[in-house]
Amino acid sequence: MSVISNHMPTAELQALDAAHHMHPFTSNEALANKGARVITRADGVYLTDSDGNRILDGMAGLWCVNIGYGRTEMADAAARQMKELPYYNTFFMTTHVPAIALAQEVAKLAPADMNQIFFASSGSEANDTNIRLVRTYWAQKGKPGKSHIISRKNAYHGSSVGSGSLGGMTYMHEQGGMPIPGIHHINQPDWWSEGGDMTPEEFGVACAKELEAKILELGEDKVAAFIAEPVQGAGGVIVPPETYWPEIQRICDEYEILLIADEVICGFGRLGAWFGSEVMGIKPHIMTIAKGLSSGYQPIGGSIVCDEVAEVIGQTEFNHGYTYSGHPVAAAVALENLRIMQEENLIEHVRTAAAPALKAGLETLADHPLVGEVSIKGMMASLALTPHKDSRAKFASERGTIGTICRDRAFANNLVMRHVGDRMVVSPPLIIQQEDIDALVERAGKALDEAYSEVKSKGLL
Ligand code: PMP
């Protein structure tokens, strides 16, 4: 077997990558021409690439490395479990200690009436589980017609056919025959982009009422569930107006609709609580989890199911499961992650130190000529870029052009800041300290300055 290592020249690694590796959400032809950035190591909140650059990871990987990189306790937990029991399944009346222990721990952290976990290896898989859970629940209750699921435009719930259909990304739906039938999308509560002349409060209620209208259109006896992220992440950190979630909750209660909170990003501390639902005042029946459950050190996710739904599902054989449901190594690593989070009081750190510091820092960028809105909740933030603040105008150039320029400028300044269209997104590891928040804000400011010059010189304003 050929030996490929961190010590090979970057160009050689890039050529091999281009020859054999198809990347997610990427034009591989364009990537082959440019050459992928090769990350070789990481420690704390910093990545190192194959050219020796030290890059501040303002995205915690993909919103997931909550405890930061390089934690040897996590490696030790994996090694211990691999030596003792590297794999066994949880099918056929079987279980093992890591799955038992992790399920118990997650149930302890979840709201009081949510005590059952169905494990998966990712958020996508967990949301596929959810589609089948809610439909099976209503079928068991003698209402098989209650099978439609309502979601939102610009939501992200995963990339499998089921979860991608739940998501509201039209550019995904255009490829490969999504959405599957029975899934409907209402507007998102993005006041800054879509609120027009309404106040944020009015707009929040108006968006929530779209759920009621959709339920009435489809018929209450046809709708199984509503799914939403407490705060939309991949859609660009869309923090809903305060009026939104209470009205959604009222509607779900009134029409007997199961509420699925997709906590894949918001869960495990990112909003300054164990779950975003606590922060946003939501009472879900099911919560989707992944990412921060293991801080990304192992692929693991799942559905936390409320007692009532779990009891009804439990009355039949639920014909669903994954080879790696409750994988012992992933479960042991997730358990270690939760231990570290509790021992280091990470939620408290977010609530009292990191989130207020990130907010104060990013708000200093609000006056920048390109920035229209600083949207932030806990450790999720985005800067909406605009050619004209007061009218909340969009750029004339194709959506994402200015965001891409700014993202590239951030990279050139050794900061990972992602763009979603023309919003710049920040979501750093939760362990981040003041000094690195200052560095993040300074680099983001420089990236904005450079992007502004480039945008002006290209006549894109
Ligand atoms: N739900 C949400 C809210 C997400 O942000 C993501 C991933 N970004 C997913 C589901 C899908 O998770 P995964 O990529 O682990 O399948």
Residues whose N, C-alpha, C, O or C-beta is under 5 A from the ligand:
A	BS01	PMP	S122 G123 S124 E125 Y156 H157 G158 E229 G233 A234 D262 V264 I265 A290
